[in-house]
Amino acid sequence: MDDRVLQSIRKHLQQPETWGRIRGYLQLVSEKLTVTIGEAAQLFDFTENQLRDWEERGLLHPLRSRPNTGQRRYPPTELEKLAIIRDLINAGYPPGAIPLNIAELWHSLGPASFNGEGSTMVAPQPASAPLPLDRRIAQTDSAILWRYFASQALHHALLLLCEDLSRSHAAILLPRHAPDEDTLRRPLPPEELARVGEALVGWLSHGRTLHLFLEASPAFEYPSDFRIQPLLAEGEARPADPTLLIVPRQMHSLNLQRSIVQTIRRLLAPLYACTEQWPVYFAPDLRNWLYPARAFPRGIDPSDALLNGLMDLIITLGGQTPTGGDRWHCCCLLMPEDPAAPPGQQVLMVTACSRNSPHRAGQSRIFPNESYLYFRALRSPYLLYRPRLAIRDSSGLSQWPEHFGRGGSAVAIPIGCQSGPALGVLYVFALSQEAFSADDLRLLRLMSLIVEDLLLLYRARLDAMQGLEQLVRAPEVVNDSFINFLSENEFIRDLESLLARLQQQEALAGDGVAGSDAGKGAAQSGERLAGGEADRLPAAVGAEASELLYPFPLREAGELETLSIIALDIDNQSQIIRRYGELALRNLTQAIGQRIQRQLVDCRLYHIYGGRFYLLLKNISLERARQIAQTLRLALKRPYRVELLQQSVWQLEPPETSVELSEVSVRLGVTLYLRAKLVELLQRYASAPTSTLAEVRSLIVGDLDQALSLGQEEGGDCVISWDPQAEDRGPHVRRFIRLDAPDRR
């Protein structure tokens, strides 16, 4: 493109009149989530053929229900582009002269995006002349976002670096301009600190309070009291960035783990990327700004610059693909519309969302469904990671890109569940599979803590931040009181690993007669096991027993012939929560899980969410799996004493120090898959648009959910089992029956 034409377009877009006209166009569509191609053409006085031509050229990127097919929908980001194109054409510029990156060009010139769901990440330019009031407000909102993020990022970084400095102080210093090689290569004496020049300083005081300020020439009154060291991990010869740590001289040198240093560097990267705007973001007149206290959670403004800005920052932290796009596509904050509603009846509201999100903050709602990833995370003490999404994992938001047949991966993190019910769920989605590494999970956990802190500020509460060292060791464990149980993520990994091995064995067997004979042999062997040709268990143990008399390992020797899964869920959870609070149910869940671990030897027990557990068994008969389930049902039916440490918002009775729950029972679901059946499922989903293993795993988990739901309909305190004598009602439906209680003579 001719540089003179591009310069002319830039000059046109910088005119205040242009900004006002484009804003006027967008106000006409500000209430619309998406529009069809016909509506878009009518709104901006284009023809549908023009919009299709510009899409083919790469100027527009509407959403499609299926790749290259389905109805076109134009989200707010595309409507913004159409408004800019309309104004340029009216000004006499031909469509062919409009650059493909017109939206990025528009944002780089100053005006904020008119997407009501999020706030732009573009930095405002310092201006010598007074700004109009509306522009000044937009600039102040951006400054508040960055000031809040900087204070939180530096605070969390210092807590991670100086966990053992409970009665001391420390500081982290970010030079605005990178020092020369000589300064980076040798230790910096405290008396020469001013050599680094202007720097952003985060100072952690004795009371764990952070002081944040931009210092033109940092220096000490008594330099001999301090020591300066670079942010350097174990084994590194040279720091990767100019960050400096300041600690008391009498303190030993910090021995920093590589995982901690790498997480902190990624957290600080957005601050280094906007050093030119530090004088605006950290101006003296902003030093004493305060957050307003808001009604929580319904009073949170959907256009809140801080919450939506943090969603955009998360996408920025994910980095970019080789083609220059965002590696993580979009993210949002989901919160219960009514926190007082019992579990299973909570409707989630999209409270804030990032750029590229097809949803509108404050309007998009998701109704309860236990198969949705968001609702599992809301009641889970773990970060939930789906490296390969199945369709049912993230249903509910009908316009997420995973519903266009692209698959992808996602992370859902419960927020604020350390001391009670979760405040909400942070959901991050990527178009590609396996898009989140262990370092990514650590970073997202830190960002979820930053979002949580903001929510607690809005609720006018203080909440001590605990478990940061546990975050680095086990980033998937959000509530460390459940660290002794395996998580749903590990269940998925184990199950998909078994399926992958089976898939590989069948592929090696070939498609010929040998493979057919192997399948028949596996089916016959599985039928013998399902029919009960296995060692019988001892008689069921009563509720008064302290230990079961037999072990059963997860993995037995030999190839996979049958796969049995026992699902267990606590009965009457809503009643327990209504009377005693969410914390009572959590403590009861821990007690039941610990009792299962004492009852079963060499058992891998998976805590899924709420009061739900899974047991994965290999190469045992259906009859034996049923007996194990019946024995567990009787052994777990006993009184439990649980602690009540705080009162829930929907608790009906005042809390006690502890309470004995005498009417505790569980329901169990038992399902078994023969090798031949698993092979059939793998073949059926071999051409799935997402992932074969993810789809088969999702189907198996759906069977377990169905069995437990039937047990709830039966009144609980029962075992629901797959019935091999009844044919499945369809390709995705299994028939289950209730087992009679065993004779306890």
C-alpha positions in Angstrom: 0.0 0.0 0.0 1.2 3.5 -0.8 2.6 5.1 2.4 1.0 8.4 1.5 -2.5 6.8 1.4 -1.8 5.1 4.8 -0.6 8.3 6.3 -3.7 10.1 5.0 -6.0 7.4 6.6 -4.1 7.8 9.9 -4.6 11.5 9.8 -8.3 11.2 9.0 -8.8 8.7 11.9 -7.1 11.1 14.3 -9.6 13.8 13.7 -12.0 14.4 16.7 -15.0 14.6 14.2 -14.1 11.1 12.9 -14.0 9.7 16.4 -17.4 11.2 17.1 -19.0 9.8 13.9 -17.7 6.3 14.5 -18.8 6.3 18.1 -22.2 7.4 16.8 -22.4 4.4 14.4 -21.5 2.0 17.2 -24.1 3.4 19.6 -26.7 2.3 17.2 -25.6 -1.4 17.7 -24.4 -1.2 21.3 -27.3 -3.4 22.5 -26.7 -6.1 20.0 -24.6 -9.2 20.8 -24.2 -10.2 17.2 -26.0 -9.4 14.0 -26.6 -11.3 10.8 -25.0 -10.4 7.4 -28.3 -8.9 6.3 -28.6 -6.7 9.4 -25.0 -5.6 9.2 -25.4 -4.6 5.5 -28.6 -2.6 6.4 -27.1 -0.9 9.4 -24.0 0.4 7.6 -25.6 0.8 4.1 -23.5 -1.9 2.4 -24.6 -4.8 0.2 -24.2 -8.4 1.4 -21.9 -9.1 -1.6 -19.6 -6.3 -0.4 -19.3 -7.9 3.0 -18.6 -11.3 1.5 -15.9 -9.8 -0.8 -14.2 -8.1 2.2 -14.4 -11.4 4.1 -12.6 -13.2 1.3 -10.0 -10.5 1.1 -9.4 -10.9 4.9 -10.7 -7.5 6.0 -13.6 -9.0 7.9 -13.8 -12.2 10.0 -17.4 -13.0 10.9 -18.3 -15.9 13.1 -19.6 -19.1 11.4 -21.5 -22.0 13.0 -19.3 -24.4 11.0 -16.0 -23.9 9.2 -16.7 -22.1 5.9 -20.4 -22.8 6.2 -23.3 -21.7 8.3 -24.8 -18.3 8.9 -22.5 -15.4 9.3 -22.7 -13.5 12.6 -20.9 -10.2 13.2 -19.8 -9.6 16.9 -19.0 -6.2 18.3 -15.4 -6.3 17.1 -16.5 -6.8 13.5 -19.2 -4.1 13.8 -16.5 -1.7 15.0 -14.5 -2.4 11.8 -17.6 -1.9 9.7 -18.2 1.5 11.3 -14.6 2.5 10.5 -14.9 1.3 6.9 -18.2 3.2 6.5 -16.6 6.4 7.6 -13.6 6.0 5.4 -15.7 5.2 2.3 -17.9 8.3 3.0 -14.6 10.3 3.2 -13.7 9.2 -0.3 -11.3 6.3 0.3 -11.8 3.3 -2.0 -12.3 0.0 -0.2 -9.1 -1.4 -1.7 -7.1 1.3 0.0 -8.3 0.2 3.5 -5.6 -1.8 5.2 -6.4 -5.3 6.6 -5.3 -4.2 10.1 -7.6 -1.3 10.2 -8.9 -2.2 13.7 -5.3 -2.3 15.1 -4.5 1.0 13.4 -7.7 2.6 14.9 -6.8 1.4 18.4 -3.1 2.5 18.1 -4.2 6.1 17.4 -5.9 6.5 20.8 -9.7 5.9 20.9 -10.7 3.0 23.1 -12.7 0.1 21.6 -16.4 0.6 21.9 -16.9 -3.1 22.8 -19.0 -2.9 25.9 -17.8 -6.2 27.2 -14.2 -5.4 27.6 -11.7 -2.5 27.8 -9.0 -1.9 25.3 -5.4 -2.8 26.2 -4.1 0.1 24.1 -2.2 2.6 26.2 -3.3 6.2 26.1 -0.8 8.7 24.8 0.3 11.5 27.1 -1.0 14.8 25.8 0.3 18.3 26.5 -3.0 19.9 25.8 -6.0 19.3 28.1 -8.0 16.3 27.0 -11.8 16.4 26.6 -13.6 15.1 29.7 -14.8 11.8 28.1 -11.2 11.1 26.8 -9.8 11.9 30.2 -12.2 9.4 31.9 -11.1 6.7 29.5 -7.4 7.4 30.1 -8.0 7.4 33.9 -9.8 4.0 33.7 -6.8 2.6 31.8 -4.4 4.0 34.4 -6.4 2.6 37.2 -6.3 -0.8 35.5 -2.6 -0.8 35.1 -2.0 0.6 38.6 -4.1 -2.1 40.1 -2.4 -4.8 38.1 1.1 -3.5 38.9 0.4 -3.5 42.6 -1.1 -7.0 42.6 1.7 -8.4 40.3 4.5 -7.0 42.4 2.8 -8.0 45.7 2.3 -11.6 44.5 5.9 -11.7 43.2 7.3 -10.6 46.5 5.2 -13.0 48.4 6.5 -15.9 46.2 10.1 -14.7 46.4 10.2 -13.9 50.1 7.9 -16.5 51.7 10.1 -16.8 54.7 10.4 -13.0 55.4 7.5 -12.9 57.8 9.1 -10.2 60.0 11.2 -8.3 57.5 10.8 -6.1 54.4 11.8 -6.5 50.8 11.4 -4.7 47.5 11.3 -5.4 43.8 12.5 -2.8 41.3 11.7 -2.6 37.6 14.0 -0.2 35.7 12.1 1.8 33.0 15.1 1.7 30.7 17.2 -1.5 30.4 20.7 -1.1 32.1 23.8 -1.6 30.1 25.5 -5.0 29.9 28.1 -4.1 32.5 25.4 -3.2 35.1 23.6 -6.5 34.4 26.8 -8.6 34.5 28.1 -7.6 38.0 26.4 -7.1 41.4 25.1 -3.6 42.0 26.3 -1.9 45.2 23.4 -0.3 47.1 25.1 3.1 47.0 25.0 3.0 43.2 21.3 2.2 42.9 20.6 5.6 41.3 22.5 4.3 38.2 19.4 2.3 37.1 17.5 5.5 36.5 13.7 5.8 36.6 12.2 2.7 38.0 8.9 1.2 39.3 9.3 0.1 42.9 7.2 -2.3 44.9 8.1 -2.2 48.6 6.7 -4.9 50.9 6.6 -3.7 54.5 6.7 -5.7 57.7 2.9 -6.0 57.8 2.8 -7.4 54.3 1.5 -4.1 52.9 2.8 -3.1 49.4 3.8 0.4 48.6 4.0 1.2 44.9 5.6 4.2 43.3 7.5 5.4 40.3 10.9 6.8 41.4 13.0 9.0 39.1 16.3 8.3 40.9 16.0 5.5 43.6 18.4 5.8 46.5 18.8 4.8 50.1 19.5 7.0 53.1 21.5 4.2 54.6 22.8 2.0 51.7 24.7 -0.3 54.0 21.4 -1.7 55.4 20.5 -3.3 52.1 21.7 -5.8 49.5 20.7 -5.9 45.8 20.5 -9.0 43.7 19.1 -9.7 40.2 16.1 -11.9 39.6 18.1 -15.0 38.9 17.0 -18.6 39.1 19.1 -21.5 40.3 21.7 -22.5 37.6 21.3 -19.3 35.6 24.5 -17.4 34.8 22.8 -14.2 33.5 19.4 -12.6 34.3 16.8 -12.6 31.5 15.4 -9.2 32.4 16.6 -6.2 34.4 14.4 -6.8 37.5 16.2 -6.3 40.8 15.4 -7.5 44.3 16.2 -5.5 47.4 16.5 -7.3 50.8 18.0 -6.5 54.2 21.8 -7.0 54.3 21.6 -9.5 57.2 19.3 -11.7 55.2 20.7 -14.7 53.4 20.8 -14.7 49.6 17.5 -15.8 48.0 17.7 -19.3 46.5 15.1 -19.0 43.8 13.5 -22.0 42.1 13.3 -21.9 38.3 9.5 -22.4 38.3 9.0 -19.4 40.6 11.3 -17.1 38.6 9.8 -18.1 35.3 6.2 -17.5 36.6 7.2 -14.0 37.9 8.9 -13.0 34.7 5.8 -13.8 32.7 3.7 -11.9 35.2 5.9 -8.8 34.9 6.2 -8.9 31.1 3.1 -6.7 30.5 4.5 -4.0 32.7 7.8 -3.9 30.8 5.8 -3.8 27.5 4.3 -0.4 28.5 7.2 1.4 30.1 6.5 4.5 27.9 3.2 5.0 29.7 4.5 4.6 33.2 4.4 8.4 33.8 0.7 8.4 32.9 -0.2 5.3 34.8 1.7 6.2 38.0 1.3 9.9 38.0 1.4 11.6 41.4 -2.3 12.6 41.3 -3.2 8.9 41.2 -1.3 7.8 44.2 -4.3 8.0 46.6 -7.1 6.6 44.5 -9.6 4.3 46.2 -11.8 1.5 45.0 -15.5 2.0 45.4 -17.4 -0.5 47.5 -20.1 -2.1 45.3 -23.1 -4.3 45.9 -21.8 -7.8 45.4 -22.2 -9.5 43.0 -25.2 -8.0 41.1 -23.9 -4.4 41.5 -20.7 -5.0 39.5 -20.8 -2.9 36.4 -20.7 -5.0 33.2 -18.4 -2.4 31.7 -16.1 -2.3 34.7 -12.7 -1.2 33.4 -10.7 -3.3 35.9 -12.5 -6.6 35.6 -12.7 -6.5 31.8 -9.2 -5.1 31.6 -7.9 -8.1 33.6 -9.7 -10.4 31.2 -7.8 -8.7 28.3 -4.5 -8.9 30.2 -5.0 -12.7 30.6 -5.3 -13.0 26.8 -2.1 -10.9 26.4 -0.2 -13.0 28.9 -0.9 -16.1 26.8 1.3 -14.7 24.1 0.9 -15.0 20.3 0.9 -17.7 17.7 3.5 -17.8 14.9 0.9 -16.0 12.7 0.5 -13.1 15.1 -2.9 -14.1 16.6 -3.7 -14.5 20.3 -2.6 -18.0 21.6 -5.6 -18.0 24.0 -8.7 -16.9 22.1 -10.9 -15.5 24.9 -11.8 -15.7 28.6 -14.5 -14.6 30.9 -15.5 -14.4 34.5 -18.6 -16.4 35.4 -20.4 -15.7 38.8 -23.6 -17.1 40.4 -26.5 -14.9 39.7 -27.8 -15.7 43.2 -25.1 -16.9 45.6 -27.8 -18.0 48.1 -29.2 -20.6 45.7 -28.3 -24.2 46.6 -25.8 -26.1 44.4 -27.4 -27.5 41.3 -29.8 -24.5 41.1 -27.3 -21.7 40.5 -27.4 -19.8 37.2 -24.0 -18.4 36.1 -23.8 -14.9 34.7 -21.0 -13.7 32.4 -19.7 -10.8 34.7 -16.7 -9.8 32.6 -15.1 -10.9 29.3 -12.1 -10.3 27.1 -11.6 -9.1 23.6 -12.7 -11.6 20.9 -15.5 -12.8 23.2 -18.8 -13.3 21.5 -20.7 -12.7 24.7 -21.9 -9.6 26.5 -21.0 -9.0 30.1 -24.0 -8.8 32.4 -26.4 -10.4 29.9 -25.1 -13.9 28.9 -26.4 -16.5 31.4 -25.8 -20.3 31.7 -28.4 -22.5 33.4 -27.4 -25.4 35.7 -26.0 -28.6 34.2 -23.5 -30.8 36.1 -21.9 -31.9 32.8 -20.7 -28.3 32.0 -17.1 -27.6 32.8 -18.1 -24.2 34.5 -20.4 -25.8 37.0 -18.0 -28.6 37.9 -15.3 -25.9 38.5 -17.7 -23.9 40.7 -18.0 -26.8 43.1 -14.5 -28.2 42.7 -11.4 -27.5 44.8 -9.2 -27.9 41.7 -8.3 -26.1 38.6 -10.0 -28.0 35.8 -8.0 -28.4 32.6 -9.4 -30.0 29.4 -6.5 -30.3 26.9 -8.9 -31.7 24.4 -12.5 -30.4 24.7 -15.5 -32.7 24.1 -18.7 -31.0 23.0 -20.5 -31.7 26.4 -17.6 -30.3 28.4 -18.4 -26.7 27.7 -22.0 -26.5 26.6 -24.3 -23.8 27.8 -22.7 -20.8 26.1 -24.1 -21.5 22.7 -21.7 -19.1 20.9 -18.3 -20.3 22.2 -16.1 -21.2 19.3 -15.9 -24.9 20.5 -19.6 -25.2 19.4 -18.6 -24.4 15.8 -16.9 -27.9 15.5 -13.3 -26.6 16.1 -12.6 -28.4 19.4 -9.9 -26.6 21.4 -8.8 -26.6 25.0 -9.9 -24.8 28.1 -9.1 -24.0 31.7 -11.7 -23.3 34.4 -10.6 -22.0 37.8 -12.8 -21.6 40.9 -12.2 -18.2 42.4 -12.3 -17.6 46.2 -13.0 -21.2 47.4 -10.3 -21.3 50.1 -12.7 -20.5 52.9 -16.2 -21.1 51.5 -18.2 -21.4 48.4 -16.4 -20.2 45.2 -17.2 -16.6 44.2 -17.1 -17.5 40.5 -15.2 -19.3 37.8 -12.4 -17.9 35.5 -12.8 -19.6 32.1 -10.0 -19.4 29.5 -10.5 -20.9 26.0 -8.0 -21.6 23.2 -8.8 -22.7 19.7 -5.9 -25.2 19.6 -5.7 -28.4 21.6 -3.2 -28.8 24.5 -2.7 -25.0 24.6 -1.9 -24.7 28.3 1.4 -25.9 29.9 2.2 -26.3 33.6 3.8 -22.8 33.5 0.6 -21.5 32.0 -1.5 -23.0 34.8 0.7 -21.4 37.4 0.3 -18.0 35.7 -3.5 -18.4 35.4 -3.6 -19.3 39.1 -1.9 -16.1 39.9 -4.3 -14.1 37.6 -7.2 -15.8 39.3 -5.9 -14.6 42.6 -5.7 -11.1 41.3 -9.3 -11.3 40.1 -10.3 -12.7 43.4 -8.7 -9.9 45.3 -10.6 -7.4 43.2 -13.9 -9.1 43.8 -13.2 -9.2 47.6 -12.4 -5.5 47.4 -15.8 -4.9 45.7 -17.4 -6.9 48.5 -15.6 -4.8 51.0 -13.9 -7.8 52.7 -10.4 -8.7 53.6 -9.1 -12.3 52.9 -5.6 -13.4 53.7 -3.9 -15.0 50.8 -2.5 -18.4 51.6 -0.9 -21.4 49.9 1.2 -19.6 47.4 4.1 -22.1 47.9 1.5 -24.9 47.2 0.5 -23.1 44.0 4.0 -23.7 42.5 4.3 -27.3 43.7 0.8 -28.4 42.7 -0.9 -25.7 40.5 -4.0 -27.9 39.9 -4.9 -28.0 43.6 -6.9 -24.9 44.4 -7.9 -26.0 47.9 -5.0 -27.7 49.6 -7.3 -29.5 52.1 -8.0 -32.0 49.2 -4.4 -32.5 48.2 -4.3 -36.1 49.4 -7.0 -37.1 46.8 -6.4 -37.5 43.1 -8.3 -35.0 41.0 -10.7 -35.1 38.1 -7.8 -34.1 35.9 -5.8 -37.2 36.9 -8.9 -39.4 36.4 -9.2 -38.1 32.9 -5.5 -38.6 32.2 -5.6 -42.2 33.6 -8.7 -43.1 31.7 -7.5 -41.6 28.4 -4.1 -43.3 28.9 -5.9 -46.7 29.1 -7.9 -45.9 26.0 -4.8 -44.7 24.2 -3.0 -47.9 24.9 -5.9 -49.9 23.8 -6.2 -47.8 20.6 -2.5 -48.4 19.9 -2.7 -52.1 20.5 -5.7 -52.4 18.1 -3.8 -50.3 15.5 -0.8 -52.7 15.7 -3.1 -55.7 15.5 -4.2 -54.5 12.0 -7.5 -54.6 10.3 -7.3 -58.2 9.0 -8.2 -61.5 10.4 -5.7 -61.3 13.2 -7.4 -58.1 14.5 -10.8 -59.7 14.2 -9.7 -62.8 16.1 -8.2 -60.6 18.8 -11.4 -58.7 19.1 -13.4 -61.9 19.4 -11.0 -63.3 22.0 -11.2 -60.1 24.0 -15.0 -60.1 23.8 -15.2 -63.8 25.0 -12.7 -63.1 27.8 -14.7 -60.0 28.8 -17.9 -61.9 28.8 -16.5 -64.5 31.2 -15.4 -61.8 33.5 -18.7 -59.9 33.2 -20.5 -63.2 33.9 -18.8 -63.6 37.3 -15.9 -66.1 36.8 -13.7 -64.5 39.4 -12.9 -64.9 43.0 -15.8 -64.0 45.3 -15.5 -61.4 47.9 -16.0 -61.9 51.6 -19.4 -61.0 52.9 -20.2 -57.3 53.1 -18.9 -55.6 56.1 -21.2 -53.6 58.3 -21.1 -49.9 59.2 -19.3 -50.7 62.5 -16.3 -52.2 60.8 -13.1 -50.3 60.8 -11.3 -52.0 57.9 -12.2 -54.1 54.9 -10.6 -57.5 54.7 -9.4 -57.4 51.2 -7.3 -55.3 48.8 -8.0 -54.7 45.2 -5.4 -52.8 43.0 -6.2 -50.4 40.2 -4.0 -52.1 37.7 -3.6 -55.9 37.5 -1.1 -57.7 35.3 -2.1 -58.4 31.7 -3.8 -56.5 29.0 -7.0 -54.6 29.5 -10.0 -57.0 29.1 -12.6 -55.1 31.1 -12.8 -51.6 32.6 -15.0 -51.0 35.6 -15.7 -47.7 37.2 -17.5 -47.1 40.5 -18.9 -43.6 41.0 -19.9 -42.5 44.5 -21.8 -39.4 45.7 -23.1 -38.2 49.0 -26.9 -38.2 49.5 -28.9 -35.1 50.6 -26.1 -32.6 50.0 -28.5 -29.6 49.6 -30.0 -30.4 53.0 -26.6 -30.5 54.6 -25.6 -27.2 53.1 -28.9 -25.5 54.0 -28.6 -26.5 57.6 -24.9 -26.5 58.3 -23.2 -24.6 55.4 -20.9 -25.4 52.5 -17.9 -25.9 54.8 -19.7 -28.8 56.6 -20.2 -30.6 53.3 -16.6 -30.1 52.4 -15.4 -31.5 55.8 -17.8 -34.4 55.4 -16.4 -35.1 51.9 -12.9 -35.2 53.3 -13.9 -37.6 56.0 -15.7 -39.9 53.6 -12.7 -39.8 51.2 -10.3 -40.6 54.1 -12.5 -43.5 55.2 -12.5 -45.0 51.6 -8.7 -44.7 51.6 -8.5 -46.6 54.9 -11.0 -49.2 53.6 -9.3 -50.0 50.3 -5.7 -51.1 49.9 -3.6 -49.9 46.9 -6.6 -47.8 45.7 -6.4 -44.7 43.5 -9.3 -42.6 44.6 -10.4 -39.6 42.5 -12.3 -36.8 44.0 -14.3 -35.2 41.2 -16.3 -32.3 42.8 -18.6 -31.7 45.7 -19.2 -35.1 47.4 -18.4 -37.2 44.3 -15.6 -39.8 43.9 -14.6 -42.2 41.2 -12.7 -45.6 41.5 -11.2 -47.0 38.4 -10.9 -50.8 38.3 -9.2 -53.0 35.7 -9.9 -56.6 34.7 -12.5 -57.5 37.4 -15.9 -59.0 36.8 -19.1 -57.0 37.0 -20.3 -59.1 39.9 -17.1 -58.3 41.9 -17.5 -54.5 41.1 -21.1 -54.7 42.4 -19.9 -56.4 45.6 -17.3 -53.8 46.2 -19.9 -51.0 45.7 -22.3 -52.7 48.1 -19.6 -53.1 50.7 -18.6 -49.5 50.4 -22.2 -48.3 50.7 -22.6 -50.2 54.0 -19.2 -49.2 55.4 -19.7 -45.5 54.7 -23.2 -45.4 56.3 -22.3 -44.2 59.7 -22.2 -41.0 61.8 -19.6 -38.4 61.1 -18.5 -35.4 63.2 -17.5 -32.4 61.2 -16.2 -29.0 62.1 -18.2 -25.8 61.4 -15.8 -22.9 61.1 -17.9 -20.3 59.5 -21.5 -19.6 58.5 -22.7 -19.7 54.9 -24.9 -17.0 53.5 -27.8 -19.4 53.0 -27.3 -21.3 56.3 -30.6 -21.6 58.2 -29.2 -22.3 61.7 -26.4 -20.6 63.6 -23.1 -22.5 63.4 -21.6 -24.7 66.2 -18.1 -25.6 66.8 -18.8 -29.1 65.4 -21.8 -31.3 64.7 -22.4 -35.0 64.4 -24.1 -36.0 61.1 -25.9 -39.2 61.9 -28.0 -39.8 58.8 -25.2 -39.9 56.2 -25.5 -42.2 53.2 -24.1 -42.5 49.7 -25.3 -43.8 46.4 -23.0 -45.6 44.0 -23.0 -46.2 40.3 -21.3 -49.2 38.7 -20.5 -49.5 35.0 -18.3 -52.0 33.1 -16.9 -51.9 29.5 -15.7 -55.0 27.7 -12.6 -54.6 25.6 -14.6 -55.1 22.5 -17.1 -52.3 23.5 -14.2 -49.9 24.1 -12.7 -50.7 20.7 -16.2 -50.1 19.1 -16.4 -46.7 20.8 -12.9 -45.7 19.7 -13.8 -46.7 16.1 -17.1 -44.8 16.3 -15.5 -41.6 17.3 -12.3 -42.0 15.2 -13.4 -39.2 12.9 -14.7 -36.8 15.7 -13.8 -33.2 15.0 -12.4 -32.7 18.5 -10.6 -35.8 19.9 -11.4 -39.5 19.8 -10.2 -40.0 23.4 -12.0 -37.0 24.7 -15.3 -38.0 23.1 -15.1 -41.6 24.5 -14.1 -40.4 27.9 -17.0 -37.9 27.9 -19.4 -40.7 27.0 -18.1 -42.9 29.9 -18.4 -40.0 32.4 -21.9 -39.3 31.1 -22.8 -42.9 31.9 -21.5 -42.4 35.5 -23.5 -39.2 35.8 -26.6 -41.0 34.6 -26.2 -43.8 37.2 -25.8 -41.4 40.1 -28.8 -39.4 38.9 -30.9 -42.6 38.9 -29.6 -43.3 42.4 -30.8 -39.9 43.5 -34.3 -40.6 42.0 -34.4 -43.9 43.9 -33.9 -41.9 47.2 -30.2 -42.6 47.6 -28.5 -45.2 49.8 -28.3 -47.6 46.9 -26.2 -49.1 44.2 -27.2 -48.6 40.6 -25.5 -50.9 38.1 -25.2 -51.4 34.4 -27.4 -54.3 33.3 -25.6 -56.5 30.7 -28.8 -58.5 30.1 -30.6 -55.5 28.7 -29.5 -54.1 25.3 -28.5 -50.5 25.2 -31.3 -48.2 24.2 -29.2 -46.3 21.7 -25.6 -45.7 20.7 -25.1 -43.3 23.6 -27.4 -44.8 26.3 -26.9 -47.7 28.7 -29.5 -49.4 30.8 -29.1 -49.4 34.6 -30.9 -51.3 37.4 -31.0 -50.9 41.1 -29.3 -53.7 43.0 -31.1 -55.3 45.9 -29.4 -54.8 49.3 -27.3 -57.8 50.3 -28.3 -60.1 53.1 -26.4 -58.9 56.2 -26.9 -62.0 58.3 
